[in-house]
Amino acid sequence: MIFETHAHFDDEAFDEDRESLLVEMKENGIEVIVNIGVDIENSKFNVEFIKKYDFMYGTVGVHPNETANLKEQDMNILRMLAGSEKIIAIGEIGLDYHYDKPKPSVQKIWFEKQLELARELSMPAVIHSRDAAKDTLDMMKVLHAEEIGGVIHCFAYGKEMAREFLSLDYYLGIGGVITFKNAKKLKEVVDYVPIEKIVLETDAPYLAPDPFRGKRNSSLYLIYVAEAIAQIKGMSTEEVIAVTNHNAKKMYQLLTTHDERKE
């Protein structure tokens, strides 16, 4: 069964058919979905949203592009929300220089504060890093993020940066981009990275894989991601699904005693 580590099923793109779509998940091989928080209000919503579905977990956090108006008391709100049922990580947090808003100095303040919150609560971090590789890595090293653990969501850098994040014992989130014909750099990364450090994700409703590129993404399409990884790694699709499922449960601290004995 497939473990979806990163999706946004609360997004308005799912307003018309969210319920019927989510009902299909287990029947189509999706065991777990983690719905990701992106701002304070969304994180509050996420706490209640995931309670409706027995196969869904959630995170709370503020995306770097949403940090402009954050205040110190918002960290207290996140701390409270993080103690809610089925909330398993702090995220998505990090740095995003693609749209240059807010300015990097502001993003860095709140990345550090949320990373420290993850440390305080002994929860993994879901890290968003776009066009900000060096600053992300430098901050993680200074803050000893290896003591926290988590995932670099939607990994989009090259092998050298992959090596650096692996040295901090982080997992790499691989999604639909791996199926694109022009994704040479990411294919090289997937070939290089041990399968034990890869987790599957969609970032739904974004980044749908071929043959659905440009359309709304959903966890149902993760099979295409698993197939692409299997082809690169010379593994069966079933083995990729099984190993990445185990990786995700380990990363999100969801392994049962039975699972841990098998390691």
Secondary structure, DSSP 8 states (H G I E B T S, - for coil): -EEEEEE-TTSGGGTTTHHHHHHTTGGGTEEEEEE---SHHHHHHHHHHGGG-TTEEEEE---GGG-TT--HHHHHHHHHHHTSTTEEEEEEEEEE-SS--S-HHHHHHHHHHHHHHHHHHT--EEEEEES-HHHHHHHHHHTTGGGT-EEEET--S-HHHHHHHHHTT-EEEE-GGGGSTT-HHHHHHHHHS-GGGEEE---BTS---TTSTTS---GGGHHHHHHHHHHHHT--HHHHHHHHHHHHHHHTT---HHHHHH-
